[in-house]
Amino acid sequence: MNDSLKPTALVIVPTYNEAENVRDIAERILTEVPSAHLLVVDDGSPDGTGDLVDELAETDDRVHLMRRSGKLGLGTAYVAGFRWGLERGYDLLIEMDADGSHPAERLPALIAAVADAPPEANVMLAIGSRWVEGGSVVDWPKHRELLSRGGNGYARVMLGLDVHDITAGFRVYRADAIARMELDAVDSKGYCFQVDMTLRVHDLGGTIVEVPIRFRDRIHGVSKMSQAIVVEAMVKTTQWGLQRRFRPRSGSGSAGATRR
């Protein structure tokens, strides 16, 4: 491929048993951002998700598949995807769910929030946010909305970050920011991974912007949410908050470090 035509954006989509959704989400992503590439990181889905992606890759060179041996978790899937993208020189690394909850039509706005920002703004991360003005959720029971709002509010206060949807998983990062992080030190999973990565961007001195989205619950398949994921996020957020208040130390973008 001619260097001038090389895509700059890589959309990373972790999957586990998403055969009902993966074709649709791939089509939506590549329709909205034709210049992007898609990397599906599949954790050995027994429902054949990886095989479906292989079929897509045979007819579209923008589609790539990383097969993993088993269910290794969301955080490690994204870290593996980040490394894959950094090795191939993409400028933007994008997180997106496979279940259709993240609106692909908002991808251009999220990408523009990072790619078109003036250098002096130092925007390293754009988050597709449910909880800023213009954002919303569809088909959620009230208790789930209260849990999400409450968890995000707690993290915002505990960590001192002006981010309303710190647990959101629809994101665009500048690749050079990811390259400066100690990815080997990232061991968080689920929502906690998103909190961890937000802190790392903050500690690099990067600006974080939130772009409103309309979040819709999955139609097909089973949610990967569990009580263990929620507990991990609460425990680690508390630990990080206390460390930053009472044991501050300079660092290079790790979640436990405080930028001076």
Backbone bond lengths (Angstrom), bond angles and torsions (degrees), N, CA, C in turn:
res aa  C-N    CA-C-N  psi(-1)  N-CA   C-N-CA  omega(-1)  CA-C   N-CA-C  phi
1 M - - - 1.463 - - 1.520 110.27 -
2 N 1.326 117.65 135.05 1.444 123.08 176.07 1.520 110.01 -58.92
3 D 1.362 117.41 135.51 1.454 120.60 -177.36 1.516 112.63 -57.32
4 S 1.329 116.53 -33.93 1.463 119.43 -178.45 1.521 112.00 -68.72
5 L 1.341 116.39 -18.44 1.460 120.47 -179.77 1.523 112.29 -101.25
6 K 1.311 117.01 -0.99 1.453 120.42 -176.47 1.525 110.59 -63.80
7 P 1.317 118.35 127.55 1.458 120.11 179.69 1.524 110.88 -66.58
8 T 1.319 116.51 147.65 1.456 120.64 -178.43 1.519 112.28 -103.36
9 A 1.324 118.36 -11.46 1.459 121.33 -175.70 1.524 111.15 -113.41
10 L 1.332 115.53 133.56 1.458 121.76 175.34 1.524 108.37 -120.50
11 V 1.327 116.25 119.45 1.460 121.64 176.39 1.531 108.20 -93.70
12 I 1.330 116.21 120.54 1.460 122.34 -177.67 1.527 108.60 -103.56
13 V 1.323 116.37 122.40 1.466 122.04 -177.35 1.524 109.10 -124.64
14 P 1.327 118.22 105.72 1.473 120.28 174.93 1.526 110.20 -74.00
15 T 1.326 116.91 143.73 1.462 120.07 179.58 1.523 111.86 -137.66
16 Y 1.321 113.33 146.19 1.461 122.17 166.76 1.521 106.45 -150.16
17 N 1.307 116.41 111.31 1.464 122.53 -177.55 1.535 111.99 56.91
18 E 1.323 115.74 57.93 1.461 121.52 178.59 1.533 111.37 -120.32
19 A 1.340 116.47 32.99 1.469 120.25 -178.27 1.522 111.93 -60.01
20 E 1.329 117.47 -31.13 1.460 120.60 -178.88 1.528 112.65 -74.41
21 N 1.323 116.20 -17.53 1.463 119.76 -172.80 1.521 115.23 -115.24
22 V 1.341 118.05 -24.28 1.456 119.71 -163.94 1.526 113.40 -66.73
23 R 1.329 118.36 -36.88 1.464 119.24 178.36 1.523 111.37 -63.97
24 D 1.322 115.68 -43.50 1.457 120.46 -177.88 1.522 111.33 -64.69
25 I 1.332 116.48 -45.32 1.467 118.59 -177.32 1.524 110.62 -67.57
26 A 1.342 117.54 -36.34 1.460 120.45 177.54 1.530 110.46 -62.30
27 E 1.317 116.46 -45.10 1.460 120.50 179.92 1.521 111.49 -63.18
28 R 1.309 116.65 -41.56 1.458 120.16 -179.09 1.525 111.69 -66.09
29 I 1.331 116.95 -42.32 1.461 120.86 179.59 1.527 110.87 -62.12
30 L 1.322 116.49 -49.12 1.458 120.57 -174.51 1.525 112.71 -75.48
31 T 1.315 117.27 -19.46 1.460 120.61 172.78 1.519 110.76 -75.55
32 E 1.323 116.24 -43.64 1.468 120.42 -178.43 1.524 112.52 -71.73
33 V 1.336 116.81 -35.89 1.477 121.03 -179.18 1.533 107.77 -131.86
34 P 1.328 117.66 79.70 1.470 120.75 -174.98 1.521 114.19 -60.01
35 S 1.323 117.79 -24.94 1.465 120.08 -178.45 1.523 113.18 -82.86
36 A 1.329 117.02 -8.90 1.465 120.19 -177.60 1.519 111.56 -78.97
37 H 1.313 115.00 162.70 1.450 122.50 168.53 1.523 108.43 -111.16
38 L 1.325 115.70 155.08 1.459 122.74 -179.93 1.516 109.58 -120.60
39 L 1.330 115.71 127.17 1.461 121.88 173.98 1.524 108.22 -116.13
40 V 1.317 116.87 115.51 1.458 121.94 174.32 1.522 108.14 -95.69
41 V 1.336 115.78 124.12 1.465 121.74 178.11 1.525 106.52 -104.63
42 D 1.311 116.29 102.96 1.464 121.09 -173.50 1.524 111.34 -103.03
43 D 1.337 114.53 127.79 1.464 120.59 -177.45 1.524 112.17 -91.45
44 G 1.321 115.84 55.72 1.455 120.35 174.83 1.517 113.43 63.59
45 S 1.328 117.78 40.72 1.467 121.90 -176.22 1.528 111.12 -56.56
46 P 1.330 117.99 122.67 1.468 119.48 178.12 1.525 113.68 -72.50
47 D 1.338 117.68 -10.97 1.471 119.59 -179.50 1.529 112.93 -87.50
48 G 1.344 117.77 4.15 1.458 120.70 176.49 1.510 115.60 87.45
49 T 1.331 117.66 16.31 1.465 120.33 178.42 1.528 111.31 -54.12
50 G 1.328 116.80 -46.10 1.462 120.59 -178.41 1.517 112.64 -61.29
51 D 1.303 117.37 -38.54 1.468 120.74 179.49 1.532 111.05 -65.35
52 L 1.333 116.35 -37.57 1.462 119.78 177.50 1.523 110.79 -64.48
53 V 1.320 116.82 -40.41 1.465 120.34 178.53 1.521 110.36 -66.64
54 D 1.320 117.09 -38.58 1.469 120.92 175.65 1.527 110.81 -57.20
55 E 1.319 116.55 -41.73 1.466 120.81 178.33 1.521 111.01 -63.13
56 L 1.319 116.76 -41.28 1.465 120.47 178.08 1.531 110.38 -63.92
57 A 1.334 115.93 -41.50 1.464 120.59 -177.59 1.524 112.22 -65.09
58 E 1.320 116.76 -27.69 1.465 120.37 179.71 1.523 112.33 -66.78
59 T 1.323 117.40 -25.96 1.466 121.12 -177.21 1.520 113.27 -111.30
60 D 1.345 117.87 -5.33 1.467 120.75 -177.48 1.519 108.23 -143.64
61 D 1.345 116.79 111.34 1.464 119.58 -176.04 1.518 113.34 -75.39
62 R 1.323 117.48 2.17 1.462 120.62 173.37 1.524 111.80 -84.57
63 V 1.323 117.50 -12.30 1.464 122.44 -175.68 1.525 110.10 -100.72
64 H 1.319 115.87 132.59 1.468 122.07 -179.32 1.529 109.12 -133.28
65 L 1.318 115.31 152.00 1.459 121.10 -179.09 1.514 110.26 -128.34
66 M 1.325 115.50 132.63 1.464 121.79 169.54 1.525 106.88 -114.25
67 R 1.323 115.98 115.14 1.471 120.14 177.99 1.533 109.37 -92.73
68 R 1.324 115.16 133.81 1.462 120.17 175.11 1.535 108.48 -118.31
69 S 1.320 115.36 161.40 1.466 119.97 -167.96 1.516 114.14 -75.21
70 G 1.318 117.56 -20.99 1.456 119.62 -177.22 1.503 110.83 -169.68
71 K 1.320 115.88 -172.69 1.463 122.15 -176.70 1.524 108.95 -78.22
72 L 1.333 115.39 95.91 1.463 122.06 -172.74 1.528 113.17 -103.44
73 G 1.338 117.42 -4.83 1.459 119.63 173.16 1.522 114.29 104.72
74 L 1.330 114.15 152.95 1.468 122.14 -176.68 1.521 112.69 -61.22
75 G 1.337 115.96 -47.17 1.459 119.37 -176.52 1.511 112.71 -60.29
76 T 1.331 117.15 -45.98 1.462 119.64 -179.34 1.530 111.28 -68.70
77 A 1.346 116.66 -30.20 1.467 119.30 176.89 1.521 110.76 -64.49
78 Y 1.324 116.51 -44.89 1.461 118.99 179.73 1.528 111.54 -67.49
79 V 1.330 117.06 -40.05 1.469 119.20 178.27 1.529 110.27 -61.34
80 A 1.326 117.21 -42.15 1.466 120.51 176.99 1.526 110.59 -62.36
81 G 1.334 116.32 -40.68 1.463 120.26 177.67 1.512 112.45 -66.07
82 F 1.332 116.59 -40.16 1.474 120.14 177.14 1.531 110.16 -59.40
83 R 1.322 116.16 -46.48 1.470 119.55 -179.03 1.533 110.33 -61.54
84 W 1.317 117.01 -43.23 1.455 121.97 179.05 1.523 110.04 -59.24
85 G 1.316 116.79 -44.25 1.459 120.70 -179.51 1.521 113.28 -69.12
86 L 1.327 117.01 -39.27 1.465 120.60 178.32 1.522 110.71 -64.01
87 E 1.317 116.50 -40.03 1.471 120.42 -179.91 1.525 111.70 -62.74
88 R 1.324 116.92 -26.32 1.470 121.07 -176.09 1.519 113.17 -104.37
89 G 1.317 117.31 5.54 1.452 120.70 168.45 1.518 117.27 80.17
90 Y 1.328 118.32 22.59 1.471 119.65 175.38 1.521 109.91 -69.31
91 D 1.319 116.05 148.27 1.460 121.61 179.85 1.520 112.91 -88.38
92 L 1.331 116.31 -29.90 1.463 121.78 -177.93 1.518 109.19 -126.26
93 L 1.335 116.03 134.79 1.454 122.12 178.08 1.523 107.62 -118.18
94 I 1.325 116.18 124.42 1.460 121.87 -168.58 1.522 110.43 -118.91
95 E 1.325 116.22 133.06 1.457 122.65 174.08 1.525 109.31 -98.67
96 M 1.325 116.39 136.91 1.462 120.66 178.02 1.523 109.65 -157.35
97 D 1.341 115.97 140.30 1.456 120.59 178.62 1.526 111.01 -77.34
98 A 1.335 114.84 157.70 1.461 120.91 -179.45 1.520 113.22 -90.61
99 D 1.329 117.37 -8.56 1.464 119.60 -169.49 1.522 115.09 -89.51
100 G 1.339 117.52 2.94 1.457 120.24 178.39 1.511 114.77 86.53
101 S 1.319 118.09 2.01 1.467 120.51 -179.09 1.520 112.68 -73.67
102 H 1.321 116.91 -27.31 1.458 120.72 178.51 1.533 109.53 -91.24
103 P 1.321 117.74 124.54 1.472 120.44 -175.83 1.520 112.21 -73.60
104 A 1.323 116.83 112.17 1.463 120.78 -178.33 1.519 111.90 -60.57
105 E 1.323 117.59 -26.65 1.464 120.05 -179.23 1.521 112.52 -67.27
106 R 1.333 117.61 -12.36 1.465 120.55 176.86 1.528 111.77 -93.24
107 L 1.320 117.37 -3.14 1.464 119.77 178.00 1.526 113.15 -57.03
108 P 1.351 119.29 -46.89 1.463 118.21 179.92 1.529 113.36 -57.63
109 A 1.331 117.62 -39.09 1.461 120.42 179.91 1.521 111.24 -68.61
110 L 1.328 116.76 -39.66 1.458 119.83 178.13 1.523 111.16 -65.17
111 I 1.318 116.30 -44.14 1.465 120.20 178.77 1.517 111.02 -62.30
112 A 1.329 116.62 -43.37 1.465 120.72 -179.25 1.523 111.37 -63.35
113 A 1.330 117.14 -34.01 1.463 120.60 -179.17 1.520 111.61 -60.93
114 V 1.337 116.72 -27.55 1.465 120.91 177.53 1.525 110.91 -97.77
115 A 1.323 116.42 -52.22 1.460 121.13 -171.86 1.527 112.57 -67.97
116 D 1.322 117.92 -32.89 1.459 121.20 -175.71 1.524 113.57 -98.27
117 A 1.326 116.97 1.26 1.462 119.84 179.23 1.534 109.98 -70.17
118 P 1.334 118.01 142.22 1.469 119.57 177.81 1.523 110.59 -65.08
119 P 1.321 117.99 147.20 1.466 120.87 -176.80 1.521 113.69 -53.26
120 E 1.339 116.17 -36.44 1.463 119.03 -177.67 1.531 112.58 -67.31
121 A 1.330 117.12 -20.11 1.467 120.25 178.28 1.524 111.78 -74.28
122 N 1.338 117.07 -24.28 1.463 123.39 176.20 1.533 112.17 54.01
123 V 1.334 116.94 44.22 1.460 120.97 179.02 1.526 109.24 -75.77
124 M 1.314 115.69 116.84 1.463 121.42 -179.74 1.519 112.57 -105.67
125 L 1.336 117.13 -18.80 1.460 120.47 -174.16 1.520 110.47 -148.86
126 A 1.331 115.74 131.86 1.470 121.95 170.31 1.523 107.53 -117.68
127 I 1.331 115.71 131.71 1.462 122.45 -177.70 1.523 109.04 -113.24
128 G 1.329 116.26 130.61 1.455 120.66 171.23 1.514 108.74 -76.96
129 S 1.336 116.93 108.06 1.456 122.04 -165.93 1.524 113.26 -107.39
130 R 1.332 114.77 133.46 1.461 121.82 174.14 1.511 112.07 -83.99
131 W 1.330 117.24 -23.04 1.454 120.76 -165.72 1.512 114.34 -113.33
132 V 1.332 118.23 22.12 1.464 121.69 168.31 1.526 107.75 -108.31
133 E 1.323 115.69 167.81 1.464 120.02 -179.50 1.531 109.89 -56.17
134 G 1.319 116.36 129.56 1.456 121.47 -177.48 1.514 113.46 95.98
135 G 1.329 117.86 -15.57 1.447 122.04 177.54 1.521 111.45 -88.27
136 S 1.339 117.29 159.43 1.461 120.44 -179.13 1.518 110.10 -165.17
137 V 1.325 115.46 169.18 1.457 122.30 172.85 1.523 108.25 -124.57
138 V 1.330 116.02 151.45 1.460 122.49 -178.55 1.525 108.66 -123.33
139 D 1.324 116.65 136.46 1.470 122.90 173.10 1.520 113.42 65.70
140 W 1.319 117.62 28.28 1.462 120.46 175.30 1.517 109.96 -98.37
141 P 1.339 118.33 137.83 1.466 119.72 170.33 1.531 109.76 -67.51
142 K 1.322 115.93 153.29 1.466 120.30 -175.34 1.522 112.33 -58.70
143 H 1.335 117.43 -38.08 1.467 118.78 -177.17 1.523 111.48 -64.94
144 R 1.339 117.12 -33.15 1.461 119.09 179.47 1.526 110.73 -71.67
145 E 1.329 116.88 -39.02 1.457 119.92 176.61 1.523 110.82 -62.61
146 L 1.339 116.66 -43.58 1.464 120.35 179.50 1.527 110.83 -63.24
147 L 1.341 116.86 -38.35 1.460 120.37 178.23 1.519 111.09 -63.28
148 S 1.335 116.94 -44.52 1.454 120.83 -179.10 1.527 111.65 -67.57
149 R 1.321 116.09 -46.90 1.467 119.44 179.14 1.527 110.87 -62.14
150 G 1.334 115.13 -43.12 1.461 118.94 -179.26 1.516 112.42 -65.57
151 G 1.335 116.57 -43.52 1.457 119.91 179.12 1.515 112.45 -63.49
152 N 1.325 116.15 -41.65 1.462 119.84 178.56 1.525 111.42 -67.49
153 G 1.336 116.49 -38.61 1.457 119.53 177.61 1.514 111.79 -64.40
154 Y 1.329 116.03 -41.33 1.460 120.51 178.63 1.527 110.57 -62.67
155 A 1.328 117.03 -46.14 1.463 120.93 -179.64 1.522 110.80 -63.24
156 R 1.331 116.13 -40.03 1.458 120.03 -178.83 1.528 111.28 -61.34
157 V 1.334 116.15 -44.31 1.462 120.67 -179.68 1.526 110.84 -72.39
158 M 1.318 116.39 -45.43 1.460 120.87 -174.54 1.527 111.53 -64.83
159 L 1.336 116.49 -36.70 1.456 120.43 -175.65 1.518 113.69 -98.30
160 G 1.328 116.43 -10.15 1.456 120.12 178.45 1.510 113.70 69.28
161 L 1.331 116.92 32.40 1.461 121.66 -179.69 1.522 110.29 -107.59
162 D 1.316 117.01 136.42 1.456 121.27 179.15 1.527 109.67 -88.01
163 V 1.320 115.39 61.84 1.468 122.76 179.26 1.520 107.43 -128.66
164 H 1.329 117.24 124.55 1.457 121.39 -174.38 1.519 113.35 -84.62
165 D 1.337 117.83 -26.73 1.466 121.41 -177.96 1.525 109.24 -128.08
166 I 1.321 114.49 66.69 1.463 121.11 -173.83 1.525 111.67 -71.68
167 T 1.342 118.06 -18.79 1.470 120.79 179.21 1.524 112.72 -92.35
168 A 1.328 117.96 -0.48 1.463 121.40 -176.77 1.525 111.59 -64.08
169 G 1.335 115.34 144.25 1.461 120.46 -177.52 1.514 114.70 -110.63
170 F 1.333 117.40 13.46 1.469 122.44 178.24 1.519 106.60 -107.93
171 R 1.340 117.58 102.54 1.456 121.38 -165.46 1.526 112.73 -144.28
172 V 1.326 115.64 151.67 1.459 123.19 170.96 1.526 107.89 -125.20
173 Y 1.329 116.45 121.84 1.466 122.63 177.58 1.520 109.99 -109.62
174 R 1.312 116.93 145.88 1.458 120.18 163.63 1.521 107.87 -71.03
175 A 1.302 116.32 129.48 1.461 120.10 -176.22 1.527 111.94 -63.01
176 D 1.325 117.29 -33.44 1.463 118.15 -179.42 1.528 111.67 -66.74
177 A 1.341 117.37 -24.69 1.460 120.05 174.19 1.526 110.55 -71.04
178 I 1.325 116.26 -44.80 1.464 120.33 177.85 1.526 110.64 -60.49
179 A 1.335 116.05 -38.21 1.464 120.89 -178.28 1.527 111.94 -63.62
180 R 1.323 117.30 -24.71 1.465 121.25 -178.56 1.525 112.63 -86.75
181 M 1.308 117.89 -5.56 1.457 121.55 -177.75 1.525 111.57 -88.79
182 E 1.322 115.33 154.61 1.458 121.35 174.82 1.528 107.72 -87.01
183 L 1.310 116.53 83.30 1.460 120.33 -174.60 1.523 112.56 -64.58
184 D 1.320 117.44 -26.67 1.461 120.04 177.81 1.530 111.70 -63.20
185 A 1.336 116.35 -22.46 1.464 120.60 -177.54 1.522 112.73 -88.35
186 V 1.322 117.33 -5.84 1.468 120.57 -179.15 1.521 108.87 -82.44
187 D 1.341 116.37 112.45 1.465 119.56 179.14 1.523 112.04 -127.41
188 S 1.342 116.59 16.14 1.455 121.44 -178.52 1.520 110.45 -82.31
189 K 1.323 115.61 155.11 1.457 121.62 -179.73 1.529 109.01 -126.79
190 G 1.336 116.79 165.82 1.454 120.91 172.79 1.514 113.96 55.40
191 Y 1.333 115.51 -143.27 1.459 120.56 -179.78 1.522 111.33 -59.44
192 C 1.341 115.83 -32.76 1.460 119.74 -177.69 1.530 111.29 -61.65
193 F 1.323 116.70 -32.15 1.461 120.03 177.54 1.525 110.35 -60.32
194 Q 1.328 116.89 -40.48 1.461 120.11 -179.01 1.528 111.17 -67.09
195 V 1.328 116.64 -39.05 1.464 120.59 176.40 1.526 109.56 -62.72
196 D 1.314 115.76 -46.65 1.456 122.55 179.75 1.532 111.02 -55.83
197 M 1.331 116.55 -49.98 1.460 120.55 -177.66 1.526 111.92 -66.27
198 T 1.309 117.52 -35.41 1.472 120.59 177.41 1.519 110.30 -63.41
199 L 1.321 116.49 -42.61 1.462 120.68 176.75 1.520 111.81 -61.86
200 R 1.303 116.30 -39.51 1.466 120.12 -178.77 1.537 110.90 -65.46
201 V 1.322 116.71 -39.75 1.465 119.39 175.47 1.531 110.21 -63.98
202 H 1.313 116.33 -45.09 1.469 120.91 178.21 1.523 111.24 -57.33
203 D 1.332 116.60 -44.09 1.453 120.59 -176.67 1.522 113.16 -72.47
204 L 1.322 116.70 -15.57 1.462 120.47 171.90 1.529 111.57 -82.41
205 G 1.330 116.49 -7.06 1.462 120.41 -177.98 1.509 113.77 87.24
206 G 1.358 116.15 13.94 1.459 119.84 -177.26 1.511 113.38 -82.58
207 T 1.324 115.69 151.09 1.458 121.67 174.05 1.529 109.45 -83.19
208 I 1.333 115.90 138.44 1.460 122.84 178.85 1.520 107.90 -116.14
209 V 1.325 117.29 126.12 1.460 121.14 178.80 1.522 109.24 -117.42
210 E 1.328 115.50 151.65 1.458 121.13 178.63 1.523 110.03 -117.16
211 V 1.315 115.12 130.12 1.466 122.80 179.91 1.528 107.56 -111.79
212 P 1.335 119.34 124.37 1.465 119.75 -176.60 1.518 113.04 -65.30
213 I 1.341 115.13 139.77 1.458 121.29 176.19 1.528 109.52 -134.28
214 R 1.316 115.16 161.32 1.462 122.15 172.07 1.520 107.00 -104.00
215 F 1.308 116.07 107.74 1.459 122.82 -174.41 1.524 109.28 -90.65
216 R 1.329 116.40 127.70 1.463 120.99 -179.44 1.530 109.24 -118.02
217 D 1.338 116.45 135.06 1.457 120.19 179.61 1.527 110.41 -65.46
218 R 1.339 116.81 153.05 1.450 121.45 -178.93 1.535 110.78 -58.38
219 I 1.335 115.55 147.44 1.463 121.85 176.07 1.525 110.14 -97.20
220 H 1.342 116.56 -42.54 1.460 121.94 -178.13 1.518 110.62 -110.79
221 G 1.306 115.90 150.73 1.452 120.62 174.13 1.518 112.77 85.47
222 V 1.342 115.03 -175.08 1.460 122.58 -174.71 1.516 110.07 -116.47
223 S 1.325 116.47 135.17 1.459 121.52 178.73 1.517 110.94 -62.26
224 K 1.343 116.60 144.08 1.464 121.45 178.21 1.533 110.96 -91.52
225 M 1.336 118.03 1.38 1.452 122.15 179.47 1.527 110.54 -64.48
226 S 1.339 115.94 140.11 1.455 120.78 177.74 1.524 109.23 -146.61
227 Q 1.330 114.95 164.43 1.459 119.55 177.94 1.526 110.81 -62.12
228 A 1.327 116.81 -35.75 1.472 120.45 -179.20 1.525 111.08 -62.30
229 I 1.337 117.33 -37.36 1.459 120.98 179.33 1.525 110.45 -65.12
230 V 1.333 116.63 -42.72 1.461 121.16 179.65 1.529 110.28 -64.78
231 V 1.325 116.27 -44.96 1.465 120.32 -178.92 1.526 110.69 -63.27
232 E 1.331 117.48 -43.08 1.465 120.61 178.73 1.525 110.78 -58.02
233 A 1.328 116.24 -44.31 1.468 120.58 -178.56 1.525 111.18 -63.10
234 M 1.316 117.47 -43.52 1.461 120.78 -179.02 1.524 111.28 -66.91
235 V 1.341 116.77 -44.30 1.463 120.43 -177.71 1.524 110.76 -65.38
236 K 1.320 116.65 -47.74 1.472 118.74 -176.91 1.528 111.41 -69.89
237 T 1.325 117.36 -36.95 1.466 119.41 177.38 1.524 109.93 -60.96
238 T 1.329 117.34 -41.79 1.463 121.15 178.04 1.521 110.99 -63.79
239 Q 1.330 116.38 -44.28 1.462 120.53 179.51 1.523 111.19 -60.69
240 W 1.344 116.06 -47.89 1.456 119.69 -179.12 1.523 111.36 -63.41
241 G 1.325 116.55 -40.49 1.453 120.14 179.91 1.514 112.01 -62.69
242 L 1.324 116.67 -43.38 1.461 120.27 179.59 1.521 110.93 -67.69
243 Q 1.324 117.17 -40.16 1.464 120.48 178.15 1.519 110.72 -59.85
244 R 1.311 116.72 -42.27 1.456 120.74 -176.03 1.520 111.76 -72.35
245 R 1.305 116.77 -25.39 1.465 119.80 179.72 1.515 112.70 -86.02
246 F 1.327 116.47 -39.02 1.457 119.78 -170.26 1.523 114.71 -113.88
247 R 1.335 117.75 -16.71 1.456 120.18 178.55 1.520 110.55 -133.72
248 P 1.352 116.83 55.29 1.462 119.09 -177.61 1.516 111.53 -66.09
249 R 1.319 114.79 142.13 1.458 120.77 174.45 1.506 108.53 -150.08
250 S 1.309 117.08 148.15 1.455 120.62 179.20 1.501 109.03 -70.05
251 G 1.341 116.81 150.99 1.455 119.55 -177.39 1.496 112.24 -158.82
252 S 1.332 116.26 -177.07 1.454 121.30 -174.81 1.512 111.20 -120.00
253 G 1.344 115.45 43.08 1.446 118.01 175.13 1.502 115.23 99.19
254 S 1.352 118.98 10.46 1.451 119.23 176.15 1.501 109.96 -81.96
255 A 1.334 116.61 155.52 1.457 120.15 -174.40 1.520 112.24 -64.79
256 G 1.308 117.75 -24.74 1.445 119.36 -179.29 1.503 113.66 -91.11
257 A 1.329 118.52 5.26 1.462 121.06 -175.41 1.518 110.88 -103.62
258 T 1.305 115.38 153.50 1.456 121.28 176.99 1.514 109.66 -116.57
259 R 1.319 116.62 129.57 1.456 120.74 178.60 1.514 109.39 -78.56
260 R 1.337 117.79 130.06 1.465 121.53 -178.20 1.519 109.82 -94.05
